[in-house]
Amino acid sequence: MSRKNTILIVDDYEFNRLLLSEMFPERDIIEASNGAEGIKEYEKHRDEVCAVLTDIMMPIVDGLSLLEFF
């Protein structure tokens, strides 16, 4: 069984994604700028993702709707 080591960061502000990425240097990071992109990225990497960090207020698909997907 492979070890999940990737964090999916979903936030519409690039600075926030960068800041969160730097907080987890030992993890692989995947970024998305809205919930719709977050869903697509999760579906591509679902076997690798161990956590999802998301903003609540975002365009297209907000963070709460994103979490309902899981």
C-alpha positions as a Python dict, from the first residue, in 0.01 Angstrom:
ca = {
    (1, 'M'): (0, 0, 0),
    (2, 'S'): (140, 340, -97),
    (3, 'R'): (167, 620, 156),
    (4, 'K'): (-48, 925, 90),
    (5, 'N'): (173, 1232, 112),
    (6, 'T'): (-4, 1505, -84),
    (7, 'I'): (-202, 1805, 39),
    (8, 'L'): (-456, 1968, -190),
    (9, 'I'): (-476, 2344, -126),
    (10, 'V'): (-780, 2521, -268),
    (11, 'D'): (-792, 2899, -240),
    (12, 'D'): (-867, 3180, -484),
    (13, 'Y'): (-577, 3391, -354),
    (14, 'E'): (-239, 3282, -484),
    (15, 'F'): (-61, 3432, -181),
    (16, 'N'): (-264, 3213, 56),
    (17, 'R'): (-181, 2903, -146),
    (18, 'L'): (188, 2993, -138),
    (19, 'L'): (182, 3058, 236),
    (20, 'L'): (8, 2727, 309),
    (21, 'S'): (243, 2539, 75),
    (22, 'E'): (544, 2669, 266),
    (23, 'M'): (396, 2548, 595),
    (24, 'F'): (420, 2185, 479),
    (25, 'P'): (766, 2143, 319),
    (26, 'E'): (767, 1767, 384),
    (27, 'R'): (451, 1716, 177),
    (28, 'D'): (378, 1722, -195),
    (29, 'I'): (137, 2004, -275),
    (30, 'I'): (-135, 2034, -536),
    (31, 'E'): (-303, 2371, -577),
    (32, 'A'): (-637, 2484, -718),
    (33, 'S'): (-785, 2834, -739),
    (34, 'N'): (-1150, 2739, -688),
    (35, 'G'): (-1364, 2447, -580),
    (36, 'A'): (-1431, 2323, -934),
    (37, 'E'): (-1057, 2300, -1000),
    (38, 'G'): (-1013, 2140, -659),
    (39, 'I'): (-1255, 1862, -748),
    (40, 'K'): (-1074, 1799, -1078),
    (41, 'E'): (-735, 1788, -906),
    (42, 'Y'): (-865, 1556, -635),
    (43, 'E'): (-1009, 1318, -894),
    (44, 'K'): (-673, 1306, -1075),
    (45, 'H'): (-474, 1247, -754),
    (46, 'R'): (-720, 1081, -517),
    (47, 'D'): (-481, 798, -429),
    (48, 'E'): (-215, 1050, -319),
    (49, 'V'): (-416, 1312, -126),
    (50, 'C'): (-406, 1287, 253),
    (51, 'A'): (-566, 1627, 332),
    (52, 'V'): (-756, 1912, 171),
    (53, 'L'): (-713, 2272, 291),
    (54, 'T'): (-977, 2504, 150),
    (55, 'D'): (-1100, 2859, 169),
    (56, 'I'): (-1474, 2893, 228),
    (57, 'M'): (-1555, 3195, 11),
    (58, 'M'): (-1439, 3135, -349),
    (59, 'P'): (-1583, 3189, -697),
    (60, 'I'): (-1743, 2912, -907),
    (61, 'V'): (-1761, 2646, -633),
    (62, 'D'): (-1719, 2762, -272),
    (63, 'G'): (-1533, 2570, -3),
    (64, 'L'): (-1845, 2431, 165),
    (65, 'S'): (-1972, 2290, -164),
    (66, 'L'): (-1627, 2145, -227),
    (67, 'L'): (-1634, 1967, 109),
    (68, 'E'): (-1978, 1823, 28),
    (69, 'F'): (-1810, 1649, -267),
    (70, 'F'): (-1602, 1441, -25),
}
